[in-house]
Amino acid sequence: MVYLWIAMSTVACKQRDDYPVFEEPKPPVVEEDIIPPDNSIGPLTQLIIDKTDIIKTFQLDSTVKLADGVERTHVRFLNKLNQAMSMQILEVDLSKPNLTAYAMSPFDEVIYSTQTMDEMAKYNEPRSGGKIIAAINGDVAASGAPAGSFIKLGRQIKTTTTTATANTRAFFAVKKDGTPFIGNRPSSSYPLDSYNLDEIAHLVSGGIWLLYNNDLINSTVTTVQANTGIGITQSKKVFAVVVDGVNNKFSVGITYNDLGKIMKAIGCYRAFSTSVGTSAVMVQRYETNDPLKPLEWRAVNKPATPTGGVNVNGIGFVLK
């Protein structure tokens, strides 16, 4: 009996054929960030070097032409604290009749919702009147809705912050005649431009004023973070700037005050921050050879996720 019990115990302890084999987890592959040497400084980068103290060590810049009147420049450098920074500058000449700006809404709807910028561009292009070449995130989210006013295709979806009692929130707008402008004022100490909401085709509000009539607007908020700014020149050229701030080894982010200095250096006379953090995204149109996905919009900056966070609206730049 003892021998039988030992034999049965041996059989019972034998490993089953279907017993799973666990392998040691492999560490994630981290893409090495190699910055190729660049001895050629572009005109926008040179303006920032000449007119601000933000760029301590230039590393590279590259400019691509997306359409006639639309260029995107990627700039990498070390700031005055020797911290890495990466910045995308989109330059759009809205004085050209073939270009316009378009207020984008999630799923091209008028109800309050959120959506990633790549998907928002895809849904909004059919009614945009052309091709959405590039786009940036819009307003700060407040319980899933834009914090400020929002007008799309002439429809006044939200106008509570352009009333006489709350007209200090910055907005970017395009009139029905195609004229772009940045409206409202930083405080009641500044005169308010007159405008008629019924004449506006598109309007997207934002957060913090950066620049008003060539005056830098000082902010007491000194947080260094990812940030999106939009500004306009006297000649109706629009600059959209997105500074990354998720991975400190790649880019630490930027303060409102330093972003304002950049907007002024490149020629804007009015500018504001649309939103910050995970919302800061710039996407670009790509036509591919993939029959399953012939057209897509990809983030050109480096947000926390490949597509960036969701947004309540956006500003698309359209080639008609």
C-alpha angles and dihedrals in degrees: 000000000000092000091049092052092050092050092050091048091053092052092046092054094052113115114251120242092237095050107132120248113222117207125203109265113254117232114248115265109247113205109233112239105225117177110202115222113266122188096172116089116198124224097257093049090047090054090053091048093048098044105034141039093228100100110063098162121021114215109169147325132192130187127203126188110228097179140334102304096010124097133163123205124193114203127188124185147135115262127223089281092052091251123145118255134183122191135180118206118193114195117196122178103211091179086080112092092222093063133068141155124245132199107234124205130190110278088354088279133133095224119096113265142126134244140165115265096244092055092042091056091050094051095044101047098080092065097033095091094241142000121330099226096181140347142194133205118270137207132358112269119244111186091328094312133094111273091219138032122309129192124178125183088345094306112127100221094168127002105160095117098051095062124111091261097052110029100131097088111102120236138181114221143174119208121223088255089059098256113143122209144158111234145193123040140262094245143346090270089075122073114253120236114232117241137162117227090207089064094054122097098181133016131171121180128212145191127251125024113235104174133010123185090337093309116121110232108221116223124202089207106097099177114141107220147131108294142182121208133181126196140170134214128218088256092058095255112146125212121196115190126190119186117193120230111163103091111040092202089059101033131344098202131239142263123244091247094053092046088053090054090053093050091051093045093056092051109270120140095188126032142152141180113255097194142326143219121025089355092067104105137146118192130192131203117250127185110204139189091237108115090203094052109017094161131037143150117231131194109250094193125059111255123172092273128030092257098033128231125313120271137201094225143341146203117247125194111218132204105208 
